[in-house]
Amino acid sequence: MKVREVIKHLVVKGWYHVATKGSHRQFKHPHLPGKVTVSGKLSDDVPIGTLHSILLQSSIERWSRERDATLLNQNLGEKRKGQRANK
């Protein structure tokens, strides 16, 4: 799984970006304690141990790709409504 995908999943689950230092991005949740750090370039693969740690820190048991993809597409669609289409 790529760093970009991990971040998209966190955002769908309600986490929001609060800080960046180098390639380390920190996310907070409005109702859960603590922060989750995701490191690496957006195109990097996340090692399985790091992915497991992110899941534990974020209190996400596992990701459902189909359900999260649907939520992500809905969120992206809402954001794009007011934007001009690229030609």
C-alpha beads as a LAMMPS data file, in Angstrom:
LAMMPS data file: protein, C-alpha beads

87 atoms
86 bonds

1 atom types
1 bond types

-500.0 500.0 xlo xhi
-500.0 500.0 ylo yhi
-500.0 500.0 zlo zhi

Masses

1 110.0

Atoms # bond

1 1 1 0.000 0.000 0.000
2 1 1 1.302 3.459 -0.911
3 1 1 1.630 6.381 1.526
4 1 1 -0.957 8.251 -0.572
5 1 1 -3.499 5.435 -0.041
6 1 1 -2.857 5.311 3.718
7 1 1 -3.457 9.058 3.999
8 1 1 -6.678 8.801 1.965
9 1 1 -7.940 6.051 4.275
10 1 1 -7.136 8.116 7.379
11 1 1 -8.974 11.143 5.962
12 1 1 -12.025 9.019 5.128
13 1 1 -11.999 7.757 8.736
14 1 1 -12.094 11.332 10.082
15 1 1 -8.390 12.060 10.663
16 1 1 -7.082 15.457 9.555
17 1 1 -3.573 16.743 8.825
18 1 1 -2.042 18.923 11.564
19 1 1 1.714 19.076 10.921
20 1 1 4.486 18.145 8.508
21 1 1 8.201 17.997 9.118
22 1 1 10.177 16.663 6.192
23 1 1 8.404 13.553 4.948
24 1 1 6.588 12.932 8.254
25 1 1 2.923 13.932 8.361
26 1 1 0.913 13.978 11.583
27 1 1 -2.833 13.483 11.766
28 1 1 -5.338 14.030 14.581
29 1 1 -8.905 12.858 15.046
30 1 1 -11.593 15.089 16.565
31 1 1 -12.818 12.354 18.948
32 1 1 -9.820 10.061 19.511
33 1 1 -6.721 10.850 21.612
34 1 1 -3.209 11.117 20.221
35 1 1 -1.685 11.612 16.808
36 1 1 -0.803 9.269 13.964
37 1 1 2.412 9.829 12.024
38 1 1 2.741 8.704 8.406
39 1 1 6.232 8.959 6.931
40 1 1 7.553 8.764 3.397
41 1 1 6.949 10.253 -0.030
42 1 1 3.407 9.854 -1.346
43 1 1 4.555 7.273 -3.902
44 1 1 6.521 5.138 -1.389
45 1 1 5.287 1.723 -0.294
46 1 1 4.469 1.530 3.420
47 1 1 6.197 -1.435 5.100
48 1 1 3.726 -3.937 6.577
49 1 1 4.955 -3.336 10.149
50 1 1 4.525 0.415 9.758
51 1 1 1.051 -0.093 8.298
52 1 1 0.138 -2.299 11.267
53 1 1 1.391 0.397 13.657
54 1 1 -0.674 3.070 11.882
55 1 1 -3.767 0.856 12.144
56 1 1 -3.201 0.388 15.889
57 1 1 -2.505 4.081 16.534
58 1 1 -5.571 5.166 14.593
59 1 1 -7.878 2.607 16.272
60 1 1 -8.829 1.244 12.852
61 1 1 -9.197 -2.520 12.944
62 1 1 -8.897 -2.945 9.194
63 1 1 -9.732 -1.078 6.026
64 1 1 -12.498 -2.130 3.718
65 1 1 -11.284 -1.067 0.278
66 1 1 -14.741 -1.093 -1.331
67 1 1 -16.502 0.911 1.395
68 1 1 -13.640 3.379 1.808
69 1 1 -13.329 3.840 -1.966
70 1 1 -17.023 4.741 -2.095
71 1 1 -16.664 7.243 0.765
72 1 1 -13.512 8.694 -0.774
73 1 1 -15.159 9.176 -4.169
74 1 1 -18.117 10.900 -2.503
75 1 1 -15.790 13.237 -0.564
76 1 1 -13.711 14.050 -3.649
77 1 1 -16.867 14.649 -5.686
78 1 1 -18.127 17.185 -3.142
79 1 1 -14.806 19.042 -3.160
80 1 1 -14.701 19.191 -6.978
81 1 1 -18.201 20.604 -7.473
82 1 1 -17.038 24.191 -7.125
83 1 1 -13.811 23.746 -9.058
84 1 1 -13.281 24.414 -12.743
85 1 1 -12.666 21.344 -14.908
86 1 1 -9.159 20.994 -16.355
87 1 1 -9.098 20.934 -20.137

Bonds

1 1 1 2
2 1 2 3
3 1 3 4
4 1 4 5
5 1 5 6
6 1 6 7
7 1 7 8
8 1 8 9
9 1 9 10
10 1 10 11
11 1 11 12
12 1 12 13
13 1 13 14
14 1 14 15
15 1 15 16
16 1 16 17
17 1 17 18
18 1 18 19
19 1 19 20
20 1 20 21
21 1 21 22
22 1 22 23
23 1 23 24
24 1 24 25
25 1 25 26
26 1 26 27
27 1 27 28
28 1 28 29
29 1 29 30
30 1 30 31
31 1 31 32
32 1 32 33
33 1 33 34
34 1 34 35
35 1 35 36
36 1 36 37
37 1 37 38
38 1 38 39
39 1 39 40
40 1 40 41
41 1 41 42
42 1 42 43
43 1 43 44
44 1 44 45
45 1 45 46
46 1 46 47
47 1 47 48
48 1 48 49
49 1 49 50
50 1 50 51
51 1 51 52
52 1 52 53
53 1 53 54
54 1 54 55
55 1 55 56
56 1 56 57
57 1 57 58
58 1 58 59
59 1 59 60
60 1 60 61
61 1 61 62
62 1 62 63
63 1 63 64
64 1 64 65
65 1 65 66
66 1 66 67
67 1 67 68
68 1 68 69
69 1 69 70
70 1 70 71
71 1 71 72
72 1 72 73
73 1 73 74
74 1 74 75
75 1 75 76
76 1 76 77
77 1 77 78
78 1 78 79
79 1 79 80
80 1 80 81
81 1 81 82
82 1 82 83
83 1 83 84
84 1 84 85
85 1 85 86
86 1 86 87
